[in-house]
Amino acid sequence: IILQNIADLTKLKLSFDFIIVGGGTAGNVIANRLSECPDHSVLVLEAGGSDDNVLNIQMPFFAPRATPGTPQDWNYTTTPQTALNGRSLPYPRGFVLGGSSSVNYMVYTRGSKEDFDRFSKVSGDSGWSWDKLVPYMQKNERFVGASDHHNINGQYNPAVHGFSGINSVSLAGFPSPIDSRVIQATTQLKEFPFNLDMNSGSTLGMGWGQSTIKNGTRSSSSTSYLAPEFLSRPNLHVLLNARVTRILKTSTGAFQTVEFVQDLNGAFHPHEVVLSAGSVGTPNILMHSGIGNPSKLTSLGIKPLVNLPSVGQNLSDHTLLFLSYFVNSTDTWETWERSPTLTQQLLNQWSTSRTGQFVDLPLNHLGFFRIPTLVNQFKDPASGPGTSHYELIVSNGLLGPPPPTGNFMSVSCAVVAPTARGSVTLSSSNVLADPVINPNLLGSPADVFIMREAIKSSMRFASAPAFAGYVLSPNGLNFNSTDAEIDAFVRANAGTVFHPAGTASMSPKGATWGVVDPDLRVKGVSGLRIVDLSVAPFIPAAHTQAATYIIAERAADLIKSIWGENDLQVVLKTQYIYTEVGKH
Ligand SMILES: Cc1cc2nc3c(=O)[nH]c(=O)nc-3n(C[C@H](O)[C@H](O)[C@H](O)COP(=O)(O)OP(=O)(O)OC[C@H]3O[C@@H](n4cnc5c(N)ncnc54)[C@H](O)[C@@H]3O)c2cc1C
């Protein structure tokens, strides 16, 4: 049941066992799974509004228009990035039901087996290993056919997928004119082997992209985990436009009171609060609640209540560089992007039949690769020898607004094994002020090295015989650019893939670092758990939504194992307290 206003909720006179802060990627998984048990009453407080009828959210090809600077974006900006000529970058996060899963680019890559095995090793909990998580991957995933119903044999490995999960995943549903060249290139250059399915745990190689799309429409945590059949549960309520400001300590010492602002201020007291506000929102709420580095909190006038200096630290993100090539063809996106008539035709086609270019995100292939020489200079930052340092993303056009002339292919580059760490901190005690976000992109020599080598690799890929006569020259660089020229180009043009992780990292029970125990309870605190990508101790070498869903699916089971049906029957349900303290 979705409610827009606190007044609608108070009328219902309900009490809640669980309050989930943030109806985003992870939060909606928890909401769905906990409300499977009719005895668990669940409330989701989401700061943003509804995702209904937002074209740029629903239609895959326009995903890059869903943010930044839209009503569905938190509209954050980073601090000036030292390694990027001091540029501050937009730092989109979904401000809408579904969170970032409603505004992301839908690429669905789980990460490598080694990525999750590293979670397990670092946290001391084998439950976070790949093998133990496979059932949760399958609970998340409902692999469906491509929207154009083409034969997908040879484009993925059915053995590694889930077909009865909740969140739809598919292969591209519109053929790109460069598809065959890309696949041919994987047979021509040993450096870029074909990978049948990078969701198998072995990510290395180039292959067909998989994305959270069904019938040419986005599948988000909102459209899937909060689909009508789940939202109709009488024990599941979602309050939109409810921005949580702090988690307050109750008289028992537990952090179980959720303070939020809407039109009015209010507070709830459930059995357990689950913070799922994401890698920016979660540390922000924790610090305002007095949980963090005591001296830093004191200096801002916030009373420190729990000493956890790791809150907001360890921010990891993937740096991205759009790298395009002029091509000898007019069959690229630029042709219709420059023509309002053609764009409208494609839009109509999508609206009426869910076919055509707009059923897909702007890429059909991607690949993950290692730099063999990296270990001569740096400690290997990857989670293991089978895990990548960088990613190449192939698109039939230039990503971003097209220049007045030229047609393009992109082989963009991302550093997926970053060593630099940034932070999310506070600028003031004002609970509504934006936090200070410093992803520290390319903030280490190893990361700069990886990006430089990724660019050279992109150029080698674009020089495969399969592209002879098609690819003309790089846009902004040339095939013989020096290292210094490449580095300067990166500093001037690189950005992020929008994958912040790790700001409330899990660590072994009893560790002096980290923010949550392996069961995701906040250290030294009762009543409060964190379930979102902020708990990842290392960022996976992959796009991060799949890892978020996987973490959340396991977390739901961890919570259920504590609050089983019988437990709740003996625990007296607390009433939520709603205090009218005046207009906000
Ligand atoms: C533009 C963009 C493109 C991306 N592309 C991809 C991609 O192609 N593939 C991929 O795998 N990943 C992609 N990602 C990353 C991926 O979407 C995220 O890693 C993942 O969704 C994070 O999930 P989460 O649950 O941690 O946070 P979120 O999904 O962001 O959820 C947090 C939720 O909490 C809410 N919230 C925050 N603060 C409060 C508060 N104070 N009170 C109440 N609610 C609050 C937010 O509004 C939001 O709904 C992209 C992200 C962005 C922004």
The ligand as a Gaussian input file, in Angstrom:
#p B3LYP/6-31G(d) Opt

LIG

0 1
 C       22.931000       7.301000     -12.861000
 C       23.289000       5.940000     -12.320000
 C       23.603000       4.916000     -13.224000
 C       23.940000       3.664000     -12.726000
 N       24.089000       2.634000     -13.610000
 C       24.206000       1.365000     -13.151000
 C       24.150000       0.258000     -14.033000
 O       23.960000       0.382000     -15.249000
 N       24.281000      -0.970000     -13.503000
 C       24.484000      -1.172000     -12.170000
 O       24.646000      -2.321000     -11.752000
 N       24.526000      -0.146000     -11.303000
 C       24.361000       1.117000     -11.771000
 N       24.326000       2.156000     -10.890000
 C       24.598000       1.878000      -9.471000
 C       23.475000       1.114000      -8.775000
 O       22.226000       1.591000      -9.214000
 C       23.654000       1.284000      -7.259000
 O       24.906000       0.728000      -6.875000
 C       22.576000       0.569000      -6.446000
 O       21.316000       0.813000      -6.979000
 C       22.672000       1.034000      -4.989000
 O       21.592000       0.544000      -4.246000
 P       21.348000       1.021000      -2.740000
 O       20.208000       0.224000      -2.242000
 O       22.641000       0.949000      -2.013000
 O       20.985000       2.563000      -2.841000
 P       19.769000       3.272000      -3.595000
 O       19.176000       2.377000      -4.627000
 O       20.262000       4.589000      -4.052000
 O       18.669000       3.445000      -2.473000
 C       18.706000       4.404000      -1.466000
 C       17.291000       4.882000      -1.246000
 O       17.224000       5.555000      -0.009000
 C       16.507000       6.761000      -0.165000
 N       16.983000       7.667000       0.869000
 C       18.222000       8.199000       0.984000
 N       18.273000       8.996000       2.072000
 C       17.057000       8.935000       2.658000
 C       16.489000       9.541000       3.802000
 N       17.190000      10.377000       4.533000
 N       15.198000       9.259000       4.120000
 C       14.455000       8.405000       3.359000
 N       14.954000       7.823000       2.231000
 C       16.227000       8.077000       1.895000
 C       16.830000       7.201000      -1.570000
 O       15.915000       8.157000      -2.049000
 C       16.810000       5.884000      -2.296000
 O       15.517000       5.537000      -2.713000
 C       24.001000       3.432000     -11.337000
 C       23.670000       4.449000     -10.441000
 C       23.300000       5.696000     -10.928000
 C       22.921000       6.769000      -9.948000

